Amino acid sequence: MIKNMKSANELKQLLQSIDRKSYPAYKALAGSWQFQGYLLVIDHVQGDPFASPSSLHVEIEGTRAGFPAAYYEKDCFRIALQDFLTRQISSQFEKYNFKAKGSGKSGLLSISRCGQEVLQRSACEIKNGKLTVRFQAGFPAFGRTINAGELQKILFEFLPSCVENSLFYEKLDKKKVEKCVFLSEDQEALRKILQKEGLVCFVANGSILPRKSGVSDKPLLNSVPFASPASMERTFLLPHHGEIKGMAVPEGVTLIVGGGYHGKSTLLEAIQSGVYNHIEGDGREFVITEDTAVKLRAEDGRSIRNVNISLFINDLPNKKDTVSFQTEDASGSTSQAAAVVESMEAGCKLFLVDEDTSATNFMVRDELMQKVIRKEKEPITPFIERVRDLYEKAGISTIMVAGSSGAFFYIADNILLMDCYKAVDITENVKTLCREYPAPRLSASGFFVPEFQRVFPSCKQNGKAGKEGKAIGGRPSGVRERHEHMKVKAYGLESFSLDKESVDVRYLEQLTDGEQTAALAYLLRLGLEKVFDGKRTVQQGVELLYDTLQKDGWEAFCSSYVPCGLAKPRIQELYACVNRFRQ
């Protein structure tokens, strides 16, 4: 039972009493208000009409919402239903957005804008038998004078209509709800098949891989549907879709080659996005990839902290330690070497690599260069000399787009040619050709799986200290005790900041939504102030943070209320953002 809950009529009376008062009088609206069919909670009231909008949420008892109990039983059902309902209420909000008039953000009604992927979001949660939908509203004003009549329209006309038409099963198209939930079960079934059959990726025949444009992730109209080479085609049986055929990529090393603009990178981008489920109509509904897959790339200028990159880089002329390597300004090769080892630490079982975004000297050294620069004078052991051992000794497969060096043909298990967007298996032909040419150096000695014992230092804060090293208020000098004291700000898919420290995530290509970036900021904030105590390893800390998110939800990471605008990232991206935190 929610304390201090009041009726909708009392809210209406309060609104009338503060009409034409100064904007801060809106603060009196914070609290819980019982409407017919749902509870409205005003979590946070904006300071003025030009500030960030107010945060609200509605709660509906699961029995009243009326969705079949079976839709709550499996995680994949629940997450798909949450995503579906978020899209439904978002389309309703668009009808009423800014229909209430006023200055600044007055009249705004907004919720998460979902993309093509199905993500677990704070905007809509089904938990403990209750449906919770979080959103934002701009409380109307003329200048900074309250316009209660316009807010009354939002809360008593617009919002009830949106809730009724989007969050109750009896008002929705039941076939659409069913298709959404059943698609998620098929996708989950296909993921389990990959694990069982020793596969790292499946691309269904008929999939539409190209995207509409650089700023639109929707499918490109009139593009060539994907068709599997006969040699790699497999047929599987799914619970609802039934029989499905497509290209099944086995564990090992797979090479994607072809001329420029023939679809190599398009295929790899679809595969890297396959770690997420996609909505119906996306074209990539049944492009399913090993969950832990990580896209590797060069990242000049990033910081590296105590990473053992000696598998790839050794005997530097300046005698710098590469067993516990650190730098504030990594080169392309050192950043990519660190990314490999950090991804191993994060539990990655599949590397995705595109030559176009890789450091050339990290990837390969041709025969002439090997003769000119002797092995003992070259500190870099290129990726090509480690890729077989990564698979055979560490169990990590690789799918790679290559276009400039034929050396990779020698180490590949499967070779796909993209020819005018059509996939052709050329493995046997290329292996025959390889016998006619001397093989370059393809392996290096001394392979090992690093031990991951890096300890993240405890987070200290410079503060005013009192006598005997005590901070004002009696806390130990410089130690944060409450995570809400760190100010969080996210900047789309580019970066986020904690207080004055910025974390650059623009090269984490598998982040697909700015709300995931915001969630990473909240996760890292709790890590810095509660988890990374100078004793836990990076692995222990990240695992604890992610387990907390899984078990306790968003509430564990937020202070007074859970905001709309958070989307669950993968644990691989959490590792990556911890590794990019420069402090």
N, C-alpha and C positions, 0 to 999 in steps of 0.2 A: 504494500500500500504506500503510495507516495504521500509524503508529509505536505501539509499546507496546500493541498490541492483545492482549487476553487472552481466555480462553475463558469461556463461561457458567458452567462448573463452578468456575472460580477466583472468579468473582463470588459464587457461592453460598457458597463457603468463607469469603470475606472478610466476607460478611454475617453468617455464624454467629460469626465472631471478634469482631465489634463489637457483638453483641447485648447490650443492657442497659447499654451505655456511654453517656456523655454525648452529646448530639445532635451536636456538632461532629465526632465521629468519622465521621459520614456522609460528610464531605468526601473520605475515602479512596476513595469509589466513583467519583469523577469519572474519565472515561476511556472507552475503547472496549472492548466485550465482544461476542464473536462467538457468536451464537445460531444455531440451525438455520434457514437460509433468510434471515437478515438480520443486520445489525450494529446493536447497540444502543450509542448514545453518550450518556453522561451529561455534559451540557455544564456545568451549574451546579447546585450543591446548596444548597438554602435554608439560612439561618442557624439557624432554629428552626422548630418546627411551626406557628407563627403568622405566619411571614413569607410573602412571595410564594413560590408553589410552585417546586419544582425544574424545570429545563429539560432535556429529553431529545430525542433524535431517533433514528429508525431509518433505515437505508439498505438498499435492496434493489437488486441489479443488475437492469437492465432486462430482460435475457434471462430471469432467474429469475422476475420479476413476470409475464412472459408476455403482455403486451399486444401487439396487432398493431403491427408497425413503422410502418404507415401512420398510426397515431394519434399518432406523434411528429413527423410531417413538417411539419405546418403549425402556426403559433402558435395559431390558433383551436382546433385539435384538442387541442393540449397543454394549453392553459389550461382548456378545458372538462373534460378528463379529470382534471386536478388538482383542480378544483372538485368533481367527482363523487366522487373518492376521499376528499376531506376530509369530505364529507357522510357517506360510508359509515363511515369510522372514528369519526366523531363519534357516530353512532347506536350503534356497538359500545361506545364508552366509556360511554355513558349506562347500559348494563346493569351496569357494574362501578363506576361512580362512588360513592365512599365505602363500598364494600363491605368494604374493609380498614379496621379500626377504629383509633381513637386520638384524640388531642387536636388542636385547631386545624384545620389543613387536611389532616390525616392521611387518606390514602385517596382524595384527589381525583385524578381522571383527566380531563383536559380538553384540548380543541383548539378551534380557531376555530369559532364558531357562524355559519354562512353564512346570509345573507339570501336575498332573491329574485333578487339580481343575481349574475352570474358574475364574480368578481374574481380577479385574480392575487394569491395569498397566499403568505406565507413558510411557512405550515403545511404545504403540500405543493408540492414542486417536482420536475419531471422535467428533469434537466439532465445533460449529458455521459454519457448512457446509464445514468443512475442515478435511482432514485426515492427521495426524501428526505421523511420526514414528521416534523414537529416538534410537540411537545406538552408539556404540563405534568403533573407528578405531585406529590402531597403525600406526602413520606416519613413513614411513621407513627412515632408516639412516644406513650408514656404520660407526660404532663407534658413534660419535656425529656429523657426517657430513651428511647434507641433501642428500637423494637420491630421487630427484624429479621425476625421470622416473618411479620408483616403485609406488609412490603415484599417479601418473597420471594413472597408470593401475587400481588402486583401484577406483579412482573417475570417470574415463571416460570409463572404460570397465566393471569392476566387479560390481560396484554399479548400473549403469543403467540397467544391465541385471537382477540383483536381484529385483530392483524396478518394472521393467516391468513385470516380471514373477510372482510377488506375491501380488501386490497392485492394480492391475487393474482388474475389474470384467470380462472383455472379455477374459482375459488370464487364468482365474481360472475355476475349475470344478464347474459349477453352482449348480449341484445337491448336492455336498458336502457343499457348502456355505448354501444352503437352509436347509439341514439336521441339520447343526450346529445351525442356527437361530431358526428353529422350535423346536429343542430339548430344547432350553432355554425357549421357551414359554410354553412348556409342564411342565417343572420343576417349572416355576413360577406359573402355574395353580395349580399344586399339592400343592405348599406352601400355596396358598390361601384356598384350600380345607381343609388343616390341621386346619387352623384358624377357618374356618366356622364350621367344624365338631367336634371341641373340642378334637383334636388329637395333640400329641407332636412329633410323628414320624411315618414314613411310610417306609417299606422295601419291595420292589417289589419282587414277585416270580421270580426266575431265576437270581437274583442278585449274583454276585461273590464278596464275602466279603474278603477272605484272600488275602494278598499281596504277591508279588513274593519273597521278602526277606526284611531284616532289612534296606537295603540300596536302595531298589527299591519299589516304590509305585504302580507299575503296577500289574495287577491282576495275581494271581497264576494259572497257567495252570492246568487243570484236577482236579480242586477243586470242592467240592460239592456245587451246586447251592442252594441258599436259597429258602425255601418253608415255607409259613406261616401255623401255626396251623389253622385248620378249624374254631375254635371258634373266632379267631382274624382276619380272612381274610375279607377284604373289596374290593369292586370293584368300580373303579372310571372311569370317561370318560374324556380323555384329548383331547385338540384341534386337535392334529396331530397324536399322538400315537394311539389314540382311547381308547378302553377298557384296563384297567390295573388292575391286582389283586395283593394283597400283604398283609403283616401284618400291621395293623393300631394300633398303641399304643395309648390308650386314656390318657387323663390327669389323674393325680393321682400318685400312687406309684407303680412302676413296678420293680420286682426282676428278675434277670437273674442268674440262678444257674446251677450246673452241675459239673462233674468231671474235673480234670485238663486236659488241652489240648483238650477239647471237643468243644471249639469255643466261650466261654463266652466273653472273652476280645476282640476277633475278631469282634463279633457282636457290642460290645460297641464302639470299635474304628471306625467302619463303621458309627455308629450313630453319634458319635461326629464329624466326618468329613462331615456329612450330612448337616451341616450349610452352606456348599458351594455347588454350582453346579459342576458336573463333566462332562468331555468330553465323547463323544461316544466311546465305547469300554473299558471304565474303569471298568465296572461291577457294579458300584454304581451309575449309572446315575439316578436311581429312588430310592435311599436311601435319603430321605428328612427329615430334622429335624427342629424343632422349631428354628428360626433364632437366638434367644437370649441364646440358651443353653450354659452352662459353665461346663467344666470338673473340678471337685474339686479334690484336692489332698493335701497331706502333703508337706510342703516345708521348711524343717529345715534350719534355718540360715537367713531367709529373714527378712527385716525390716517391721515394722508395725507402722503406724502413726495415732494416735487419732481415732481408730476404736472402736465402741461399741460392744465388744464381750461378754457382760454380759448375752446374751441369752444362752451362752454355758459355760462361765467361770466366776465364782464369788467367793468372800470370799477367796482370796488368802492368805496364811499364812503371807506373807510379806506386806499385806494390800495394795498391788498395785491396782490402779484404773483400773477397766475393762470396765467402761462406756466410757472412753476415753483412751484406752489402746495403749501404744507404747513400742516398743523394737527394738533394733538393731540386735537381734539374737533370733528369734522366735523358739519355739519347734515345733514338728510336730502337736500337738493338737492345740496350739494357732494359728499357721499359717493356719490350715484348718478352724478353727473357724472364723478367719479374712476373709478368702476367701469367706465363705458363706455370710457374711454381706456385703463385698465389691461387691459381685456379685448381691446381692439384690439392692444395690445402683446403679449398672450398668443396672438395668432393666431386670435381668435374670428371665425367666419363666420356666426353666427346668434345674435341676442339674443332672449331670452325674457323677457317683461315682464308682470307682473300689476299692474293699477292698484291693487289692494288693498294691496300692499306697496311702493308707490312714493310718492315725495314729490310731492304735487299740484302745487306751484309749479314743479317740474322738468319735469313731463309736458306741461302745457298752460296757456295763458292765454286765457280766453274774450274775446269781442269787447268786452263792456262794460269788463272789467278793462283791456284794451288802450287803451281811450279814457280811462279814469280815470288810469291810470299810463302816461305816455308812454314810448315805446321807449327814449329816451335816459336815462330815470330808472330803468329796470329792468335790473339787471346780468345777469339770467338769460335766456339764449336757450333756450326750452323744447325738450324732446326732439322734439315734433311738428314743429318747424321744421328739424330735422336728419335725421329718419329717412329721407327720400327720398334725401338726399345720401349718407347712410351706405350705402345700397344701391347707388345709381347710380355713386358715385365711389370708394367704399371696398370695395364688394362684400360688404357685411354685411347679411344679411336680418334681418327682425324678425317674430316671432309674438307677438301681444299680446292680452291679455284686457282689454277695456274695458267700462265700464258706466255711466259718469257723463257723458261728453262725446261728442257726435256729431261733433266736429271731426276725429276720427281717420278717419271714413268717407271724407273727401276724399283721404286719402293712401294708402289701402289698395288693394292689387291684388286681394285676395280677402277676402270677409267671410263668416264662418261664424256662423250662429245656432244656439245650443244650446237646444233646445226639448224639455223632459222627457227629457234625456240623448240626444236624437237630433240629429245634425248636419244642418243645412240650409244650402245655399249661397244667400245672399240678395244676392250682389254686384250683379247687374244691377238688382234692385228698388231697392236703396239708392242706387246711382249715379244712377238716374232721379230719386229724391227729392232728391238733392243739387243737381240743376240748378234746383230751385225755391227754394233758399235761398242767400243770399250766402255765399261761402266765407270763412272767417277767414284770417288770415295763416298761411301754411303752409310758408314757407321763409324762410331767413335767408341773408344774404350771408356771404362770407368762409369758406366751408368749406375745410378742409384736413385731410390725414392727418398727425398729429403725428409728429415724428422721435423715436425712442425711444433716447435716449442717456443715460438716467439711470445714474449710477454708484453702486453700493451701497458704502457706506464699509466699510473693513476692520474686522473684529471685534477689539476690544481688551478686555483683562481687567485690572481693577485688581488688582494683586498686590504682594507685598512685594518691593521692589527692593534689590539689593545695591549695591556701590560702582559708580560710573561708569555708573549707569543699567542695570546688569545684574540680572536677577532671580536669586534663589537657585537654584543649579543651572546657572547660566551662560547661560540663555536671555535674549533681549532683554526688558526690563521690560514686563509687561502683555500679551505676545503669546502666545496659545494655540498650541501646536504639535501637540497630539493631540486629535482630536475626542471621544474617549471620556471626556474630563474633564468635559464638560458633562452634567449630569444631566437625563435626559429623563423626562417624565411626561405621559401623555395622559388626558384626562377625557371619554371618549366622543366625541360629536359636538359638544361644547361648545367645548373649548379644549385646548391642550397647553402645557407649560412647558418652557423650557430654562433650567436653573439657577433663578433667581428671576424670569425674564422670562416672562410669560404671553402667549400668542397666542390671540386670540378668533376662532374660526372658526364660531360658531353660525349665522351668516347665509349661509354657503356652502351653499346648499340642495341642491346636487348631490353633496355628500359624502353617502354612503349608509351608511357603516359606520365605527364607531369605530376599526377597525384602519387605515383610511386616514388618520385623524387621527394615529395613532401613527407611521405611515410618514412623514407630512409632517414630524413632529418630527425624525426621524432625517435626513431629507433636508436640512432647514434647518440642523440642527446641523453637518453636513459643509460646507454652504455657508458658514456663518459662520466656520468655522475653517480651511477649506482653499481655498475657491473665491472668495468675495467679498474681494478683496485691495485694494480701493480703486481698482482700475484697470479691472476688467471692468464692463461695463454689466449692468443687471438681466437683460436678454435673454440676454446671453452666459453669465452665471452660471447662470441657470435652465436654459438649454439644455444646458450642460455637466453639471449635476447629473442631469438627466433622461436624457441619453445614457449617463451612467455607470450609472444604474439599469438601463437597457435592455441594456447590454453586459455589465456585471460582476455584476449581481444584487444581492441584499441584502447580501452579504458586504462590499461596498465601503462600506457605511454603518454597519456594526456593528463592535464592537471584538473581543472574544474569541470570541463565538459569535453566530449568528443566532437571535433569539428567535422563538417562535411568536407570532402576534398582529400581523402587519403585512400590510396589503393595499395594492396599488398604486393611488395616486390618479391622476387625469389631470394633465397638465402645467398645465392652466388653474387647478386648485386649488393647485398648487405656486406659481404666480405669485401667486395671491390670498393665500396665507399669508405669502409674502415681503413683500408689500405691507402686511400687517397687523402685521408685527414692529416694535414701537414703538422699539426701540433704534436 
